[in-house]
């Protein structure tokens, strides 16, 4: 059908999920665990391809433009939730936060398939995604406290302190201890042992970050960036590629398993309107930010449409909102459907960036 592989993975997840007839996966939790490993390996391999020098070049747009994008997108989505989706003010705040975060894994997979992870627009996207992933930490602290913000500042400061301390420790260990250890493993000889060490580095760092309250995938990404500065990065990326692809597809299959086609069929009008609004608003805001920071030609179109989906962290936020009784089941189901659909449609939407950009330039002339 000439569609991106990612769409097929999500569709396969819908078919074997618990909400459809026919064969179903019984051990859903086991699939989710494997999907977590796949997510970590995807982000770890991205870190191996992206150097600190690349990220430093887009630091300004990430550190300044990233928070502006999150605030603007959250405000726009919250307003739409109240105005068009009949949400309460509290639910709309949660909805805005969930819409503001894009999908690191979808973007990484799409960039890998197209072989463009090192272009300027791709580096801008990766910088913004890292900032968004970090922003989930204060979101998870502040949003459950919306009814009572007393004490939220102390919790937020403590969480930021833990994050900075832990990441500093990871960078120290990765730059001072890891290269010597891997060099010794290569001297021992077996190539398989090198692959095991590389996987253990990515997944182990991810698990450690998860234990201190940070993102599993973010920790793996940081480990990849650290290892990318060593002489082993190219060999590690080459050995890891097939393993990354096998485990990575399980993440997108697990996303498809969450979608209930019956809910989509019953509320298709509401969901379709929300999906269109999400794509349009995020594309305009993100493209505008890229343009305002001096990125011209095709870059604003690529960044805007490439980051216009909702991310995997919206699942985390949605579950937290339901557990704290801050959002209703109806809002949870809507967010879930919109997240899965925007993630599945994202490769098709992002592929329209260059044709639309060229058409815009012709029209301006």
C-alpha positions as CSV (number, residue, x, y, z in Angstrom):
1,X,0.0,0.0,0.0
2,X,3.1,2.2,0.0
3,X,2.3,3.4,3.6
4,X,5.0,3.8,6.3
5,X,5.8,0.6,8.3
6,X,4.7,2.4,11.5
7,X,1.1,2.5,10.3
8,X,1.2,-1.2,9.7
9,X,2.5,-1.9,13.2
10,X,-0.3,0.1,14.8
11,X,-2.9,-1.6,12.6
12,X,-1.5,-5.0,13.6
13,X,-1.9,-3.9,17.3
14,X,-5.5,-3.0,16.7
15,X,-6.2,-6.4,15.1
16,X,-4.7,-8.5,17.9
17,X,-5.8,-6.2,20.7
18,X,-8.5,-7.0,23.3
19,X,-11.1,-4.8,21.7
20,X,-11.4,-6.6,18.3
21,X,-12.7,-10.1,17.4
22,X,-10.3,-12.8,16.4
23,X,-6.9,-13.6,17.8
24,X,-6.0,-11.6,20.9
25,X,-2.8,-11.3,22.9
26,X,-3.5,-12.5,26.4
27,X,-0.3,-11.4,28.1
28,X,-0.6,-7.7,27.4
29,X,1.7,-6.8,30.3
30,X,4.5,-8.8,28.8
31,X,4.1,-7.0,25.4
32,X,4.2,-3.7,27.3
33,X,7.5,-4.7,29.0
34,X,9.0,-5.6,25.7
35,X,7.7,-2.4,24.2
36,X,9.5,-0.4,27.0
37,X,12.7,-2.1,26.0
38,X,12.0,-1.3,22.3
39,X,11.4,2.4,23.2
40,X,14.7,2.5,25.1
41,X,16.6,1.0,22.3
42,X,15.1,3.4,19.7
43,X,16.1,6.4,21.9
44,X,19.5,4.9,22.7
45,X,20.3,4.4,19.0
46,X,19.1,8.0,18.3
47,X,21.5,9.2,21.0
48,X,24.3,7.3,19.3
49,X,23.6,9.2,16.0
50,X,23.3,12.6,17.6
51,X,26.3,14.3,19.1
52,X,26.4,16.8,21.9
53,X,27.7,19.3,19.3
54,X,24.5,18.8,17.2
55,X,22.2,19.5,20.2
56,X,24.3,22.5,21.3
57,X,23.7,24.1,17.9
58,X,19.9,24.0,18.4
59,X,20.0,24.8,22.1
60,X,18.5,28.2,21.8
61,X,15.4,27.1,20.0
62,X,15.0,24.2,22.4
63,X,15.5,26.0,25.7
64,X,13.6,29.1,24.7
65,X,11.2,28.0,22.0
66,X,10.4,24.7,23.7
67,X,8.7,26.2,26.8
68,X,6.9,28.8,24.6
69,X,5.6,26.0,22.4
70,X,4.4,24.0,25.4
71,X,2.6,27.0,26.9
72,X,1.0,28.1,23.6
73,X,-0.1,24.6,22.7
74,X,-1.4,23.9,26.2
75,X,-3.4,27.1,26.2
76,X,-4.9,26.5,22.7
77,X,-5.8,22.9,23.5
78,X,-7.3,23.9,26.9
79,X,-9.4,26.6,25.2
80,X,-10.6,24.1,22.6
81,X,-11.4,21.6,25.3
82,X,-13.7,24.1,27.0
83,X,-15.1,25.6,23.9
84,X,-15.7,22.6,21.6
85,X,-15.3,19.4,23.7
86,X,-17.4,20.4,26.8
87,X,-14.6,19.8,29.3
88,X,-14.3,21.4,32.7
89,X,-11.5,23.8,33.4
90,X,-9.5,21.2,35.3
91,X,-10.0,18.6,32.5
92,X,-9.1,21.1,29.9
93,X,-5.8,21.9,31.7
94,X,-4.9,18.2,31.6
95,X,-6.0,18.0,28.0
96,X,-3.8,20.9,27.1
97,X,-0.7,19.3,28.7
98,X,-1.3,16.0,27.0
99,X,-1.6,17.6,23.6
100,X,1.5,19.8,24.1
101,X,3.9,16.8,24.1
102,X,4.9,15.2,20.8
103,X,6.0,11.7,20.2
104,X,9.7,11.2,20.4
105,X,9.4,7.5,19.3
106,X,7.2,8.2,16.3
107,X,9.5,11.0,15.1
108,X,12.7,8.9,15.7
109,X,11.2,6.0,13.8
110,X,10.1,8.2,10.9
111,X,13.5,10.0,10.7
112,X,15.3,6.6,10.8
113,X,13.2,5.2,8.0
114,X,13.9,8.3,5.8
115,X,17.6,8.4,6.8
116,X,17.5,12.1,7.8
117,X,18.4,12.1,11.5
118,X,21.3,14.5,11.0
119,X,19.7,17.3,9.0
120,X,19.2,20.7,10.5
121,X,15.4,20.4,10.8
122,X,15.8,17.0,12.4
123,X,18.2,18.3,15.0
124,X,15.7,21.1,15.8
125,X,13.0,18.5,16.2
126,X,15.1,16.4,18.5
127,X,16.1,19.4,20.7
128,X,12.4,20.3,21.1
129,X,11.5,16.7,21.9
130,X,14.1,16.4,24.6
131,X,12.7,19.6,26.2
132,X,9.2,18.3,26.0
133,X,10.2,15.0,27.6
134,X,11.8,16.8,30.5
135,X,8.7,19.0,30.8
136,X,6.6,15.9,31.7
137,X,8.3,15.8,35.1
138,X,6.8,19.2,36.3
139,X,3.5,18.3,34.6
140,X,3.2,15.1,36.6
141,X,3.8,17.1,39.8
142,X,1.7,20.2,39.2
143,X,-1.4,18.8,37.4
144,X,-2.5,16.5,40.2
145,X,-2.2,19.5,42.6
146,X,-4.5,21.8,40.6
147,X,-7.1,21.7,43.3
148,X,-4.5,22.5,46.0
149,X,-1.2,24.0,44.8
150,X,0.2,24.3,48.3
151,X,3.4,22.3,48.6
152,X,3.7,21.8,44.8
153,X,6.7,24.2,44.5
154,X,8.7,22.2,47.1
155,X,7.9,18.9,45.3
156,X,8.9,20.4,42.0
157,X,12.2,21.8,43.3
158,X,13.0,18.4,44.8
159,X,12.2,16.6,41.6
160,X,14.4,19.0,39.6
161,X,17.2,18.6,42.0
162,X,17.1,14.8,41.9
163,X,17.0,14.9,38.0
164,X,20.0,17.2,37.8
165,X,22.0,15.2,40.3
166,X,21.3,11.9,38.7
167,X,21.9,13.1,35.1
168,X,25.2,14.6,36.2
169,X,26.2,11.2,37.7
170,X,25.2,9.4,34.5
171,X,27.3,11.8,32.4
172,X,30.3,11.3,34.8
173,X,30.1,7.5,34.7
174,X,29.5,7.5,31.0
175,X,32.5,9.7,30.1
176,X,35.0,8.5,32.8
177,X,34.2,4.8,33.3
178,X,32.2,3.5,30.3
179,X,34.8,3.9,27.6
180,X,37.5,2.0,29.5
181,X,35.1,-0.8,30.3
182,X,34.0,-1.2,26.7
183,X,37.6,-1.1,25.5
184,X,38.4,-3.9,27.8
185,X,35.4,-5.9,26.6
186,X,36.6,-5.5,23.0
187,X,40.1,-6.7,24.0
188,X,38.5,-9.9,25.4
189,X,37.3,-10.7,21.9
190,X,33.7,-12.0,21.6
191,X,31.7,-9.6,19.5
192,X,28.4,-10.8,21.1
193,X,29.8,-9.6,24.5
194,X,30.2,-6.1,23.0
195,X,26.5,-6.1,21.9
196,X,25.4,-7.3,25.3
197,X,27.4,-4.5,26.9
198,X,25.9,-1.9,24.6
199,X,22.3,-3.0,25.2
200,X,22.9,-3.2,28.9
201,X,24.3,0.3,28.9
202,X,21.2,1.7,27.1
203,X,18.5,-0.3,28.9
204,X,20.3,-0.2,32.3
205,X,20.6,3.5,32.2
206,X,17.0,3.8,31.2
207,X,15.9,1.6,34.1
208,X,18.0,3.6,36.6
209,X,16.4,6.9,35.4
210,X,13.0,5.3,35.8
211,X,13.9,4.3,39.4
212,X,14.5,8.0,40.3
213,X,11.3,9.1,38.7
214,X,12.5,10.2,35.3
215,X,11.6,8.7,31.9
216,X,12.9,5.3,31.0
217,X,13.5,6.3,27.4
218,X,15.1,9.6,28.3
219,X,17.8,7.9,30.3
220,X,18.5,5.6,27.3
221,X,18.8,8.6,25.1
222,X,21.2,10.3,27.4
223,X,23.3,7.1,27.5
224,X,23.4,7.1,23.7
225,X,24.5,10.7,23.5
226,X,27.4,10.0,25.9
227,X,28.5,6.9,24.0
228,X,28.3,8.8,20.7
229,X,31.3,10.9,21.8
230,X,33.4,7.7,22.0
231,X,35.2,5.8,19.2
232,X,32.7,2.9,19.7
233,X,29.6,4.7,18.5
234,X,29.6,3.5,14.9
235,X,30.2,-0.2,15.8
236,X,27.5,0.0,18.5
237,X,25.0,1.5,16.2
238,X,25.7,-1.1,13.5
239,X,25.4,-4.0,15.9
240,X,22.2,-2.6,17.6
241,X,20.2,-1.8,14.4
242,X,18.4,-5.1,13.9
243,X,17.7,-5.6,17.6
244,X,16.3,-2.0,17.8
245,X,14.0,-2.6,14.9
246,X,12.6,-5.9,16.3
247,X,11.9,-4.5,19.8
248,X,10.9,-1.1,18.5
249,X,8.0,-2.4,16.4
250,X,6.5,-4.0,19.6
251,X,6.0,-0.5,21.0
252,X,3.9,0.6,18.1
253,X,2.0,-2.7,18.2
254,X,1.2,-2.1,21.9
255,X,0.0,1.4,21.0
256,X,-2.5,-0.1,18.5
257,X,-3.7,-2.6,21.1
258,X,-5.0,0.3,23.2
259,X,-7.4,1.6,20.5
260,X,-11.1,0.5,20.8
261,X,-12.6,0.7,17.3
262,X,-16.1,0.6,18.7
263,X,-15.4,3.8,20.7
264,X,-14.0,5.4,17.6
265,X,-17.1,4.4,15.5
266,X,-19.5,5.7,18.2
267,X,-17.7,9.1,18.5
268,X,-16.1,9.5,15.1
269,X,-17.2,13.1,14.6
270,X,-15.8,14.3,17.9
271,X,-12.6,12.4,17.5
272,X,-12.1,13.5,13.8
273,X,-12.6,17.1,14.8
274,X,-10.1,16.8,17.7
275,X,-7.5,15.1,15.5
276,X,-7.7,17.8,12.8
277,X,-7.5,20.6,15.4
278,X,-4.5,19.0,17.0
279,X,-2.6,18.6,13.8
280,X,-3.4,22.1,12.6
281,X,-2.7,23.9,15.9
282,X,0.5,22.1,16.7
283,X,1.8,22.5,13.1
284,X,1.1,26.2,13.1
285,X,2.6,26.8,16.6
286,X,5.7,24.7,16.1
287,X,6.3,25.9,12.5
288,X,5.9,29.5,13.7
289,X,8.4,29.0,16.5
290,X,11.0,27.5,14.1
291,X,10.5,30.4,11.8
292,X,10.8,33.0,14.6
293,X,14.2,31.5,15.6
294,X,15.6,32.1,12.1
295,X,15.0,28.7,10.5
296,X,13.8,29.3,6.9
297,X,12.9,27.5,3.6
298,X,11.5,24.0,4.4
299,X,12.6,23.8,8.0
300,X,9.4,25.4,9.6
301,X,7.2,23.0,7.5
302,X,9.2,20.0,8.5
303,X,9.4,20.9,12.2
304,X,5.7,21.9,12.4
305,X,4.2,18.9,10.6
306,X,6.8,16.5,12.0
307,X,5.9,17.3,15.6
308,X,2.2,17.7,15.2
309,X,1.1,14.4,16.8
310,X,0.4,13.7,20.4
311,X,3.2,11.8,22.2
312,X,3.5,8.6,24.2
313,X,3.8,10.6,27.5
314,X,0.1,11.6,27.1
315,X,-0.6,7.9,28.1
316,X,1.3,8.5,31.3
317,X,-0.4,11.8,32.0
318,X,-3.9,10.4,31.2
319,X,-3.4,7.5,33.6
320,X,-2.3,9.9,36.3
321,X,-5.3,12.1,35.7
322,X,-7.7,9.1,36.0
323,X,-6.0,7.8,39.1
324,X,-6.3,11.2,40.8
325,X,-9.9,11.6,39.6
326,X,-9.0,14.8,37.8
327,X,-10.3,13.7,34.4
328,X,-13.3,11.6,33.5
329,X,-13.3,8.3,31.7
330,X,-14.9,10.0,28.6
331,X,-12.0,12.4,28.4
332,X,-9.5,9.6,29.0
333,X,-11.0,7.6,26.1
334,X,-11.0,10.7,23.8
335,X,-7.3,11.4,24.6
336,X,-6.4,7.7,24.1
337,X,-8.1,7.6,20.7
338,X,-6.6,10.9,19.5
339,X,-3.1,9.9,20.6
340,X,-3.2,6.6,18.8
341,X,-4.7,8.1,15.6
342,X,-2.3,11.0,15.5
343,X,0.7,8.7,16.1
344,X,-0.5,6.4,13.3
345,X,-1.2,9.2,10.9
346,X,1.9,11.2,11.7
347,X,4.2,9.7,9.0
348,X,1.6,10.6,6.4
349,X,1.2,14.1,7.7
350,X,4.9,14.8,8.0
351,X,5.5,13.5,4.4
352,X,3.4,16.4,3.2
353,X,5.8,19.0,4.6
354,X,8.0,19.3,1.5
355,X,5.1,19.4,-1.1
356,X,3.3,22.0,1.0
357,X,6.4,24.1,1.6
358,X,7.2,24.2,-2.2
359,X,3.6,25.1,-2.9
360,X,3.7,27.9,-0.4
361,X,6.9,29.3,-1.9
362,X,5.4,29.2,-5.4
363,X,2.3,31.0,-4.1
364,X,4.3,33.7,-2.5
365,X,6.1,34.4,-5.7
